[in-house]
Amino acid sequence: MIRRLLLLFVIVLAALAAALWLGSWLLAEPGYVLVIRGQREVETSLAFVLLALLLGAFLLVLLTVLAGPLWQFFTPARWSRWRRRRAGAMRLQQGLLDLAAGHWQRAEEQLRSAANQTDWPLPALLAAAVAARQRGDTTAERYWLSAAADYPRGAFPAALLGARFALADNAPGRARELLEAQRPRHGDSPVLLHLLAEACGRDGDWAAVCELMPALRRHGESEQLVRRERRAWRARMRQAAAQPGFADAAQRREALTRLWKAMPRPLRHEPPLRAQYAGYLAQFEDGAGALKVIAAEIEQRWDDGLPAVLEAIDDVPPEQLLARLEQWLKTRPGNAVLLRTAGRVALKAKLWGKARSFFEAAAEAGSETALVELARLYAALGEGERAHEMLQRQLKAQGRRLPSLPLPKGPVGS
């Protein structure tokens, strides 16, 4: 239609130009035309005859340009194509309704017909792949996906759908292959990036997930994205701590330290990640470094998950650790986690009286673990009755969380 309008515009300009040239030429020498037929004579100016001929030619061309599309619209072929498209649209509609209703076989048949009757069969092909998958026909599923990928601009949506199918089949490697092939052209697609991050995570490639985070964040921050990034960095630290091939603990510490420095700063201040890193340092014989990491964070913000890391430190004198814990207890005297940790560190220092005092205070603060620690300590000190009492208190505390159910009043005979 645009081409026809452009052609019409060119014709009008050419006619105007010819009329102007002819008018200027005739003004200089108008001339005349004499037409004789039998007894009749008609005399007129040459200018009038030429202008009439020019106007007639212009009208003829204009009628040809405008009447062409109208003529094509009323041709049988045009009506046949219209009927075919209409039938395809109706079959596509019915196929999608059957797909939504769970009639997989009928939906696939309708969508197959729709794909052959529409000028844009891509939606029908993709929906047919879904129907074939629901039927459990993997051969048909792959056929429809391949047909969709061969259609112009169909490779990307077919790859996305195929990747979703692969993830549902627990085949993250195949999903990654499909998505990576589309990444050079569609790397800014948030759907592709999220699917790729999911596939990399299931594949255990947490480094790749972390590398995708900046691109994902450009499409907006969300709680799901924050959880995914946190999970990826925690998994990366686990992999670094368990990676084979290191000769000693120092090499593992170096690998963990490099990874910690590469972590985004906001994540380094999240207590679970900080506690995990400090725990690995303590595990790999850097208790002083672990204490420094925990103390630096506690000075800025408190979290109950941080002090417990001190229980894992074995290469720092327990008296030094206990002094730090007692310092924190001055500002949080009733903190159950802090009291329990102080009791365990006191046991390492063989300060039985202090350990008992800390555990008793933790038990009063509601720590059930402290009751078990007290029972163990009392039993080791030869105070069996008090140990039994602590265990009974611990059982009673756990029993309060059990559902209310009928129980026998006393011993029941067999």
DADA-V888479 format. One line per field, one symbol per residue. ss: DSSP state (2 for helix, 1 for strand, 0 for the rest). phi: phi as a letter, one per 30 degrees, with the letter a starting at -180 (. if undefined). psi: psi as a letter, one per 20 degrees, with the letter a starting at -180 (. if undefined). A space follows every 10 residues. Layout:
ss->???
phi->???
psi->???
This chain:
ss->0222222222 2222222222 2222222200 0111111001 1111122222 2222222222 2222222222 2220022222 2222222222 2222222222 2002222222 2222222000 0222222222 2222200222 2222222222 0000222222 2222222200 0222222222 2222220002 2222222222 2200022222 2222222000 0022222222 2222222222 2200000022 2222222222 2200222200 2222222222 2220002222 2222222222 0002222222 2200000222 2222222222 2000022222 2222222200 0222222222 2222000222 2222222222 0002222222 2222222220 0000000000 0000
phi->.ddddddddd dddddddddd ddddddddbd iabcccbicc bbcbdddddd dddddddddd dddddddedd dddcdedddd dddddddddd dddddddddd djcddddddd ddddddccdb deeddddddd dddddicddd eddddddddd deicdddddd dddddddddh bddddddddd dcdecbdcdd dddddddddd dddicddddd ddeeddddcj dadddddddd dddddddddd dcddjddbdd dddddddddd dddeeeddcd eddddddddd dddcibdddd dddddddddc acbddddddd dddccbeddd dddddddddd cbdcdddddd dddddddddi cdddeddddd dddddjdddd ddddeddddd dicddddddd dddddddddd cdddbdbdda dcdd
psi->ghhghgghgh ggghggghgg ghghghhhnh arppppociq ppprqhgggh hggggghghg gghgghighh ghhjqhhghg hghggggggh hgghghghgh ijmgghghgg hgghhiiqin jghhgghhhg ghghijnhgh ghghgghhhi qpjihghhgg ghhggghhjl mhghghgggh hihhhkijph gggghggggg ghijmhghgh higghhhijq qqhggggggg hghghghggh hjpriphrhh hgggghgghg hiqqghhijp gghghgghhh ghhkkmhghg hggghhghhg qqpiighhhh hipijpphhg ghhgghghhh imhjoggggg ghghhhghik nggggggghg hhghijohhh gghgggghgh jjmhghghgh hghghhhhhi iqqoqpqqha ppq.
